[in-house]
Amino acid sequence: MAFIKRKTAVKPVEAPRDYSELENAGDLLNFAAKNKIRTEPLDISSLAQLLGIKMIFEPMDGDDSGSLKKNKKTGEWVMKVNSLHHPNRQRFTIAHELGHFINDSANQDEFSDTVFFRNGESNPMEVAANRFAAELLLPEESFRKYIEYTSSKVEDIADYFHVSSLAVRIRAKQLGYTGHNV
């Protein structure tokens, strides 16, 4: 008699089906930590996948950074990210699209975005998604602690959080920092 070991799938911690409990970047960071996703620097791709979002990295034209679209037939959300962009740029794109997912997906099922921060974006939904991304990737408490205890150099902060220098400068300005460094 032979014994056959059945394959048992490891069941991941379920993402909440009702995302209304995830209202802001802080809630999403707490959700990530609760589900054992690294939060500093945030493993943004794993977080998106935990939320049930299918990730596709592919070359895109021009300044296209990414998109988020709901498949009307299956209900699955699909995020596309420009594979030609720097990995730090891709991280910001993913965080930006998660901002749309958390804040706007109840009212809209498709988002397409170009390079953020550089295009003088004035659309309130895009500005909010940019801010969400900054709060998610550069949380205020972690940002301030890093500056106080480690370094105030823009390049060091960018390296630590895996974001661009521009994202660090903008976040520093949002948090009231001034000066050549942060």
N, C-alpha and C positions, 0 to 999 in steps of 0.2 A: 504494500500500500504506500503510495506516495503522498506526501503532503505538499500542497501548493499554497504558497504564501500569497495572499491577496494584497494587491497594491492598495494602500489607503492614502488618499490624498490628504495633505496637510491643509486643514481648513484655515484660511487667513481670518484675522479678526474682521468682522463685518463692518463695513462703513455704514454709517446711518443712512437709511433709505430716505429719510426726511432730513434734508440738509438745513432746515430752518434753525436747528440748534447751532450751526456753524455760521455766525453772523459777521465775523471779522477775522483779520489775520491772526490775532491772538488766540481766538477759538480754534483756528486751523492748526496753529503751532501746538496747542494743548492736545488736540486730537492726534497729531503726529507723535508726540511724546508718549501719549497713552498707548499708542499702537507700536511702540518701540522703533520708531523711525528717527534717525539722527536729526537733531534740530539745530546743531551748531557746528559747522554750517549745515543748513537744512538740506536733506536729501529730497529735493523737490520732485524728482521724477518718481520716486517711490511713493511720495504723498499723492501725486496725481493718479497713479495706478491704484492706490488704496481706495481712492474715491470712485473707482470704476471707470476712469477715463482711459481710453486706448491712446497710446502715444505713437506717433509716426514722425520720424526725422527724415526729411527729404529736402533736396535743393529747391529753392524758391526764387522767383524772379525779383530783381531790383531790391527795393527796401523791404519787401515782405518779410516779416519776422515770424508770424505764425497765425494760426486760426483755431477756432474751437467751434465744432458743429455737432448738432444732435442728429443722429440718423433717425428719420421719421418712422421708418419701418420697425427698427429694433429698439429704439429709445436709447441706444448707446451713444455716449459722448465720445467724439474723436478729436484729439488735439494734434495738429500738425505744427512742426517746428522746423525752421530753416536750418538744415544741416550744414550750410555754408558759413553760418555765423560762428563766432567765437563761443566756446562752451559757456563762458560767463554771460554772454548775450542770450544764449539759449535758456539759461537758468532764469534770467529776468523775463523772457518771453513766457516760459511756463508759469511763473508766478503771476504775471499779468493776466494770462488766460484763466488761471485759477480765480483771480479777482472777478472776472466776468462770470465764471461758473458759480461762485458763492453769491455775488451781488445781483447778477442780472439774468441768470438762466431761467428764472420763473417767468420772465417777460419776453425773452428773446431766445432763439435756438441756433443762432449763428453769429460768430464774431470773426472778423478778419482784420489783422493789424499790421501796420508798418513799423519801422524802427521807432521805438518809444523814446521820449524825452527830447530827441533831436529835431523833431518836426514841428515844434511849437504847438503841440496838440491843445486845442481849447474845448473839444467835446467833453462835457462833464463826465460821461460814462468812461471815456478813455483816461481822463485825469484821475478819476477814482480808481481805475484798474492799475494805473501806474503807482499810485500811493499805496494801494493794497500790496502790490509786489514789493515795494520798498519796505513796508512794515513786516512782510513775511520773511524776506531775505536778510533784512537788517533790523531786527527787533530793537526797539528803543533801549531796553535794559541791557541787553548784550552789547549793543553799540557803545553805550556810555561806559560800561565796565571795561571794554576793550581799550577805549581811549584813555581811561583813567589809569589802568593797571598795566597796559602793554605798550601801546604806541598811538600817537595821534597823526602819524603819517598816512596820507591818503592811500599810498601804494600798499602799505602794510595791512590796512583795514580791508582794502579790496582783495588782497591775497587771502586773508583769513576767511572772509565771508564768501569768497568766490563770486565776486561781482565786479563790474567795471569801476574805474576811478570816477567816472561821471556819476554813476549811481551813488557812490559814497559821498561825493560833493553835494549832490542834491539832497540826500538824506540828512547830511550834516546841517545843511541850510534849514531843512524842515524842522530840525530839532534845536535850532537856535545857535549853532556853532558858527563862528566867523574866523577869518585869518587864513594865512597861507597854507598851513596844515589844517587839520580839522579843529 
